[in-house]
Amino acid sequence: MERERNKSHHEKLFKASLNPTRRKMVHTIGVFGKTIEELKQEMKLDDFLFKFNLDFLIQNGFIEEKDGKLKLTQDGIELLESG
């Protein structure tokens, strides 16, 4: 079971890392976090692309919203450290 979890975990990381917009979002949020408005201003994406990529990162457990800020989860930090 652990091996299956690791496989899906690595596939999820790989899929997120292939997308330059998602990598940039994770990098922009960084270790200190950002509000959605701060991230949106820095990313300079249209509403659809912004929401699509942010939703992907949240649904796949890379980012969470806490106290009005977007923060990286442990998986998000792993993605950030992978470059």
Backbone as JSON Lines, residues from 0, in Angstrom:
{"i":0,"aa":"M","n":[0.83,-1.2,0.0],"ca":[0.0,0.0,0.0],"c":[0.87,1.26,0.0]}
{"i":1,"aa":"E","n":[1.93,1.24,0.79],"ca":[2.85,2.39,0.86],"c":[3.47,2.66,-0.51]}
{"i":2,"aa":"R","n":[3.82,1.58,-1.21],"ca":[4.42,1.73,-2.54],"c":[3.45,2.39,-3.5]}
{"i":3,"aa":"E","n":[2.17,2.02,-3.43],"ca":[1.14,2.61,-4.29],"c":[0.98,4.1,-3.98]}
{"i":4,"aa":"R","n":[1.0,4.46,-2.68],"ca":[0.9,5.86,-2.29],"c":[2.1,6.63,-2.82]}
{"i":5,"aa":"N","n":[3.28,6.06,-2.7],"ca":[4.48,6.73,-3.19],"c":[4.42,6.95,-4.7]}
{"i":6,"aa":"K","n":[3.91,5.96,-5.42],"ca":[3.81,6.08,-6.87],"c":[2.87,7.23,-7.24]}
{"i":7,"aa":"S","n":[1.69,7.29,-6.61],"ca":[0.74,8.36,-6.94],"c":[1.28,9.71,-6.48]}
{"i":8,"aa":"H","n":[1.99,9.72,-5.35],"ca":[2.61,10.95,-4.85],"c":[3.62,11.48,-5.88]}
{"i":9,"aa":"H","n":[4.47,10.61,-6.38],"ca":[5.48,11.04,-7.36],"c":[4.85,11.46,-8.68]}
{"i":10,"aa":"E","n":[3.79,10.77,-9.08],"ca":[3.09,11.16,-10.31],"c":[2.48,12.55,-10.16]}
{"i":11,"aa":"K","n":[1.91,12.81,-8.99],"ca":[1.29,14.12,-8.71],"c":[2.36,15.22,-8.73]}
{"i":12,"aa":"L","n":[3.5,14.97,-8.08],"ca":[4.6,15.94,-8.09],"c":[5.1,16.18,-9.52]}
{"i":13,"aa":"F","n":[5.25,15.11,-10.26],"ca":[5.76,15.21,-11.63],"c":[4.81,16.04,-12.49]}
{"i":14,"aa":"K","n":[3.51,15.75,-12.39],"ca":[2.51,16.47,-13.18],"c":[2.53,17.97,-12.85]}
{"i":15,"aa":"A","n":[2.64,18.29,-11.58],"ca":[2.68,19.7,-11.19],"c":[3.97,20.37,-11.65]}
{"i":16,"aa":"S","n":[5.08,19.64,-11.58],"ca":[6.37,20.23,-11.93],"c":[6.53,20.48,-13.42]}
{"i":17,"aa":"L","n":[5.75,19.77,-14.24],"ca":[5.84,19.96,-15.7],"c":[5.26,21.29,-16.15]}
{"i":18,"aa":"N","n":[4.4,21.86,-15.34],"ca":[3.69,23.07,-15.75],"c":[4.43,24.3,-15.2]}
{"i":19,"aa":"P","n":[5.0,25.14,-16.08],"ca":[5.76,26.3,-15.6],"c":[4.92,27.3,-14.81]}
{"i":20,"aa":"T","n":[3.64,27.42,-15.14],"ca":[2.77,28.34,-14.4],"c":[2.6,27.86,-12.97]}
{"i":21,"aa":"R","n":[2.39,26.57,-12.79],"ca":[2.22,26.02,-11.43],"c":[3.52,26.12,-10.63]}
{"i":22,"aa":"R","n":[4.64,25.86,-11.28],"ca":[5.93,26.01,-10.58],"c":[6.14,27.45,-10.15]}
{"i":23,"aa":"K","n":[5.77,28.4,-11.02],"ca":[5.93,29.81,-10.67],"c":[5.0,30.2,-9.53]}
{"i":24,"aa":"M","n":[3.78,29.68,-9.53],"ca":[2.85,29.96,-8.43],"c":[3.44,29.49,-7.1]}
{"i":25,"aa":"V","n":[3.94,28.27,-7.09],"ca":[4.53,27.71,-5.86],"c":[5.72,28.56,-5.43]}
{"i":26,"aa":"H","n":[6.56,28.93,-6.38],"ca":[7.73,29.76,-6.07],"c":[7.3,31.13,-5.54]}
{"i":27,"aa":"T","n":[6.29,31.73,-6.15],"ca":[5.81,33.05,-5.75],"c":[5.22,33.03,-4.34]}
{"i":28,"aa":"I","n":[4.47,31.99,-4.02],"ca":[3.91,31.86,-2.67],"c":[5.05,31.68,-1.66]}
{"i":29,"aa":"G","n":[6.01,30.86,-2.02],"ca":[7.19,30.67,-1.19],"c":[6.89,30.23,0.23]}
{"i":30,"aa":"V","n":[7.86,30.4,1.1],"ca":[7.72,29.91,2.48],"c":[6.89,30.84,3.35]}
{"i":31,"aa":"F","n":[6.68,32.08,2.92],"ca":[5.96,33.03,3.77],"c":[4.48,33.16,3.42]}
{"i":32,"aa":"G","n":[4.09,32.68,2.24],"ca":[2.7,32.74,1.84],"c":[2.33,34.07,1.19]}
{"i":33,"aa":"K","n":[1.2,34.08,0.54],"ca":[0.66,35.27,-0.14],"c":[-0.85,35.23,-0.03]}
{"i":34,"aa":"T","n":[-1.47,36.4,-0.11],"ca":[-2.92,36.42,-0.26],"c":[-3.23,36.09,-1.72]}
{"i":35,"aa":"I","n":[-4.47,35.76,-1.99],"ca":[-4.86,35.47,-3.37],"c":[-4.63,36.7,-4.24]}
{"i":36,"aa":"E","n":[-4.96,37.88,-3.72],"ca":[-4.77,39.11,-4.5],"c":[-3.29,39.37,-4.8]}
{"i":37,"aa":"E","n":[-2.42,39.17,-3.81],"ca":[-0.98,39.35,-4.03],"c":[-0.49,38.39,-5.11]}
{"i":38,"aa":"L","n":[-0.9,37.13,-5.01],"ca":[-0.48,36.14,-6.0],"c":[-0.99,36.51,-7.38]}
{"i":39,"aa":"K","n":[-2.25,36.92,-7.45],"ca":[-2.85,37.26,-8.74],"c":[-2.1,38.43,-9.39]}
{"i":40,"aa":"Q","n":[-1.77,39.44,-8.6],"ca":[-1.04,40.6,-9.14],"c":[0.34,40.19,-9.65]}
{"i":41,"aa":"E","n":[1.03,39.36,-8.89],"ca":[2.39,38.97,-9.28],"c":[2.4,38.01,-10.47]}
{"i":42,"aa":"M","n":[1.38,37.17,-10.58],"ca":[1.36,36.18,-11.66],"c":[0.96,36.79,-13.01]}
{"i":43,"aa":"K","n":[0.14,37.84,-12.99],"ca":[-0.29,38.5,-14.23],"c":[-0.92,37.51,-15.23]}
{"i":44,"aa":"L","n":[-1.86,36.71,-14.74],"ca":[-2.58,35.76,-15.58],"c":[-4.03,36.2,-15.72]}
{"i":45,"aa":"D","n":[-4.66,35.77,-16.81],"ca":[-6.1,36.05,-16.9],"c":[-6.82,35.2,-15.86]}
{"i":46,"aa":"D","n":[-8.05,35.58,-15.56],"ca":[-8.8,34.94,-14.48],"c":[-8.92,33.42,-14.65]}
{"i":47,"aa":"F","n":[-9.17,32.97,-15.88],"ca":[-9.35,31.55,-16.11],"c":[-8.07,30.77,-15.78]}
{"i":48,"aa":"L","n":[-6.95,31.2,-16.35],"ca":[-5.69,30.49,-16.12],"c":[-5.28,30.54,-14.65]}
{"i":49,"aa":"F","n":[-5.5,31.67,-14.02],"ca":[-5.16,31.8,-12.61],"c":[-5.96,30.8,-11.78]}
{"i":50,"aa":"K","n":[-7.28,30.8,-11.96],"ca":[-8.14,29.91,-11.18],"c":[-7.87,28.45,-11.5]}
{"i":51,"aa":"F","n":[-7.7,28.13,-12.77],"ca":[-7.45,26.75,-13.19],"c":[-6.2,26.19,-12.5]}
{"i":52,"aa":"N","n":[-5.12,26.94,-12.55],"ca":[-3.86,26.46,-11.97],"c":[-3.88,26.48,-10.44]}
{"i":53,"aa":"L","n":[-4.48,27.5,-9.86],"ca":[-4.58,27.56,-8.4],"c":[-5.45,26.41,-7.89]}
{"i":54,"aa":"D","n":[-6.58,26.17,-8.56],"ca":[-7.45,25.06,-8.16],"c":[-6.72,23.72,-8.23]}
{"i":55,"aa":"F","n":[-5.93,23.52,-9.29],"ca":[-5.16,22.28,-9.41],"c":[-4.23,22.11,-8.21]}
{"i":56,"aa":"L","n":[-3.51,23.17,-7.86],"ca":[-2.54,23.09,-6.77],"c":[-3.22,22.86,-5.42]}
{"i":57,"aa":"I","n":[-4.39,23.46,-5.23],"ca":[-5.13,23.27,-3.98],"c":[-5.71,21.85,-3.92]}
{"i":58,"aa":"Q","n":[-6.37,21.43,-4.99],"ca":[-7.02,20.11,-5.01],"c":[-6.01,18.97,-4.89]}
{"i":59,"aa":"N","n":[-4.79,19.19,-5.34],"ca":[-3.77,18.15,-5.28],"c":[-2.87,18.28,-4.06]}
{"i":60,"aa":"G","n":[-3.23,19.19,-3.17],"ca":[-2.55,19.26,-1.88],"c":[-1.2,19.96,-1.86]}
{"i":61,"aa":"F","n":[-0.95,20.86,-2.81],"ca":[0.31,21.61,-2.8],"c":[0.17,22.94,-2.06]}
{"i":62,"aa":"I","n":[-1.04,23.47,-2.06],"ca":[-1.32,24.77,-1.44],"c":[-2.58,24.63,-0.61]}
{"i":63,"aa":"E","n":[-2.61,25.36,0.51],"ca":[-3.83,25.46,1.3],"c":[-4.04,26.91,1.69]}
{"i":64,"aa":"E","n":[-5.29,27.26,1.95],"ca":[-5.59,28.62,2.39],"c":[-5.77,28.58,3.9]}
{"i":65,"aa":"K","n":[-4.99,29.43,4.58],"ca":[-5.02,29.49,6.05],"c":[-4.95,30.94,6.47]}
{"i":66,"aa":"D","n":[-5.88,31.35,7.3],"ca":[-5.88,32.71,7.84],"c":[-5.8,33.77,6.74]}
{"i":67,"aa":"G","n":[-6.51,33.55,5.63],"ca":[-6.55,34.52,4.55],"c":[-5.33,34.52,3.65]}
{"i":68,"aa":"K","n":[-4.42,33.57,3.84],"ca":[-3.22,33.49,3.02],"c":[-3.1,32.11,2.39]}
{"i":69,"aa":"L","n":[-2.52,32.1,1.2],"ca":[-2.17,30.84,0.57],"c":[-0.82,30.4,1.11]}
{"i":70,"aa":"K","n":[-0.74,29.17,1.55],"ca":[0.5,28.64,2.12],"c":[0.82,27.32,1.44]}
{"i":71,"aa":"L","n":[2.1,27.01,1.35],"ca":[2.52,25.73,0.79],"c":[2.33,24.63,1.83]}
{"i":72,"aa":"T","n":[1.86,23.49,1.39],"ca":[1.8,22.31,2.24],"c":[3.19,21.64,2.18]}
{"i":73,"aa":"Q","n":[3.34,20.51,2.85],"ca":[4.61,19.78,2.77],"c":[4.89,19.38,1.33]}
{"i":74,"aa":"D","n":[3.85,18.95,0.59],"ca":[4.05,18.62,-0.83],"c":[4.44,19.85,-1.64]}
{"i":75,"aa":"G","n":[3.85,20.99,-1.3],"ca":[4.2,22.23,-1.98],"c":[5.65,22.62,-1.74]}
{"i":76,"aa":"I","n":[6.12,22.43,-0.52],"ca":[7.53,22.71,-0.21],"c":[8.44,21.78,-0.98]}
{"i":77,"aa":"E","n":[8.02,20.51,-1.08],"ca":[8.79,19.54,-1.85],"c":[8.87,19.97,-3.32]}
{"i":78,"aa":"L","n":[7.76,20.44,-3.86],"ca":[7.74,20.92,-5.25],"c":[8.63,22.15,-5.39]}
{"i":79,"aa":"L","n":[8.57,23.06,-4.44],"ca":[9.41,24.26,-4.46],"c":[10.88,23.89,-4.45]}
{"i":80,"aa":"E","n":[11.26,22.94,-3.6],"ca":[12.67,22.53,-3.48],"c":[13.17,21.77,-4.69]}
{"i":81,"aa":"S","n":[12.23,21.19,-5.46],"ca":[12.65,20.4,-6.63],"c":[13.02,21.3,-7.8]}
{"i":82,"aa":"G","n":[12.81,22.61,-7.64],"ca":[13.22,23.53,-8.68],"c":[12.07,24.0,-9.45]}
